[in-house]
Amino acid sequence: QFVIYYGRRVPTVEGLEYPYISLFQDNWNDFGWKCRFVATLHRDEDREIELGPVRISADGDDFHLKDLPAVLEALPKRSASLGESIAYYRRLRDLPQKVRSAYVTAMRDIVARPRRRDRLGEGDLWNKCFMRDASSRHAWKRGGYYLGTQFEEVDPPAFDFTMQLQGAARPHSVSFDFSEHNDLPNRITLLIGRNGTGKTRALSALFEPRLKG
């Protein structure tokens, strides 16, 4: 069952049975498309898991209800959904397998079953709504890693950076490598040095070309 609502909190509705999914209907507008919700899984009276923003389409169109709150036994036929970020799929990974499987099936998730992607077509619904944000594009490409389905392999970034600090006798060179080392993800790099040695200026120079572009 789904409870779709708009307001500060999930409304109290008689007849609901656990587990159920609540969808906060966001008023966000993607170039005319209204598909954005915030999903929460209510496992029982004491356990609810906020999974985060998700976009939902119904039969190749947006999905936006006028009369709220509403209770649905299932999403409309030929529905399709995509989590807005990779964090959505990380949270799904942490659910028990049976619960996760039931959830992605009920939500008609396209990462869990990529064939559902065809329901969205190749037009503005896909390009301007579902693929509007970089985080959504990343979720579509990599979310399957957390569900045990197909995903796109992306090599971690690794590069060298060289710059000339004002007053320095020679250029400074730094190697950044975000690959895994000893099975640990290398997501953070620290620049260590005394005050005034140029750490902030180095970081500014590192991002300056991207900001100008």
Solvent accessible surface area in square Angstrom, and as a share of the most:
residue,aa,sasa,rsa
1,Q,59,0.26
2,F,3,0.01
3,V,0,0.00
4,I,0,0.00
5,Y,23,0.09
6,Y,135,0.51
7,G,36,0.35
8,R,247,0.90
9,R,199,0.72
10,V,43,0.25
11,P,37,0.24
12,T,140,0.81
13,V,43,0.25
14,E,169,0.76
15,G,65,0.63
16,L,36,0.18
17,E,127,0.57
18,Y,102,0.39
19,P,87,0.55
20,Y,22,0.08
21,I,10,0.05
22,S,1,0.01
23,L,0,0.00
24,F,52,0.22
25,Q,8,0.03
26,D,30,0.16
27,N,97,0.50
28,W,113,0.40
29,N,69,0.35
30,D,0,0.00
31,F,132,0.55
32,G,52,0.50
33,W,58,0.20
34,K,62,0.26
35,C,0,0.00
36,R,44,0.16
37,F,0,0.00
38,V,32,0.18
39,A,0,0.00
40,T,16,0.09
41,L,7,0.03
42,H,11,0.05
43,R,54,0.20
44,D,46,0.24
45,E,147,0.66
46,D,134,0.69
47,R,120,0.44
48,E,117,0.52
49,I,51,0.26
50,E,115,0.51
51,L,0,0.00
52,G,3,0.03
53,P,37,0.23
54,V,0,0.00
55,R,6,0.02
56,I,0,0.00
57,S,1,0.01
58,A,15,0.12
59,D,93,0.48
60,G,37,0.35
61,D,74,0.39
62,D,45,0.23
63,F,10,0.04
64,H,58,0.26
65,L,45,0.22
66,K,192,0.81
67,D,125,0.65
68,L,51,0.25
69,P,79,0.50
70,A,21,0.16
71,V,61,0.35
72,L,46,0.23
73,E,128,0.57
74,A,53,0.41
75,L,6,0.03
76,P,50,0.31
77,K,179,0.76
78,R,126,0.46
79,S,0,0.00
80,A,0,0.00
81,S,0,0.00
82,L,3,0.01
83,G,0,0.00
84,E,24,0.11
85,S,33,0.21
86,I,19,0.10
87,A,32,0.25
88,Y,1,0.00
89,Y,0,0.00
90,R,100,0.36
91,R,96,0.35
92,L,0,0.00
93,R,112,0.41
94,D,106,0.55
95,L,10,0.05
96,P,63,0.40
97,Q,113,0.50
98,K,168,0.71
99,V,34,0.20
100,R,44,0.16
101,S,49,0.31
102,A,65,0.50
103,Y,6,0.02
104,V,15,0.09
105,T,70,0.40
106,A,31,0.24
107,M,0,0.00
108,R,57,0.21
109,D,1,0.01
110,I,0,0.00
111,V,4,0.02
112,A,24,0.19
113,R,114,0.42
114,P,40,0.25
115,R,181,0.66
116,R,14,0.05
117,R,30,0.11
118,D,113,0.59
119,R,60,0.22
120,L,6,0.03
121,G,33,0.32
122,E,134,0.60
123,G,41,0.39
124,D,71,0.37
125,L,7,0.03
126,W,21,0.07
127,N,80,0.41
128,K,90,0.38
129,C,0,0.00
130,F,0,0.00
131,M,22,0.10
132,R,83,0.30
133,D,47,0.25
134,A,69,0.53
135,S,47,0.31
136,S,1,0.00
137,R,100,0.36
138,H,84,0.38
139,A,0,0.00
140,W,65,0.23
141,K,91,0.38
142,R,47,0.17
143,G,0,0.00
144,G,0,0.00
145,Y,116,0.44
146,Y,32,0.12
147,L,27,0.13
148,G,73,0.70
149,T,42,0.24
150,Q,135,0.60
151,F,74,0.31
152,E,85,0.38
153,E,137,0.62
154,V,84,0.48
155,D,124,0.64
156,P,66,0.42
157,P,80,0.50
158,A,65,0.51
159,F,88,0.37
160,D,111,0.58
161,F,34,0.14
162,T,81,0.47
163,M,32,0.14
164,Q,99,0.44
165,L,14,0.07
166,Q,164,0.73
167,G,85,0.82
168,A,30,0.23
169,A,99,0.77
170,R,182,0.66
171,P,78,0.49
172,H,85,0.38
173,S,87,0.56
174,V,46,0.26
175,S,82,0.53
176,F,15,0.06
177,D,54,0.28
178,F,55,0.23
179,S,34,0.22
180,E,115,0.51
181,H,92,0.41
182,N,144,0.74
183,D,130,0.67
184,L,123,0.61
185,P,66,0.41
186,N,44,0.23
187,R,176,0.64
188,I,133,0.67
189,T,55,0.32
190,L,133,0.66
191,L,56,0.28
192,I,157,0.80
193,G,38,0.37
194,R,202,0.74
195,N,148,0.76
196,G,72,0.69
197,T,71,0.42
198,G,9,0.09
199,K,64,0.27
200,T,104,0.61
201,R,113,0.41
202,A,17,0.13
203,L,78,0.39
204,S,66,0.43
205,A,25,0.19
206,L,37,0.19
207,F,107,0.45
208,E,77,0.35
209,P,89,0.56
210,R,197,0.72
211,L,149,0.74
212,K,154,0.65
213,G,101,0.97
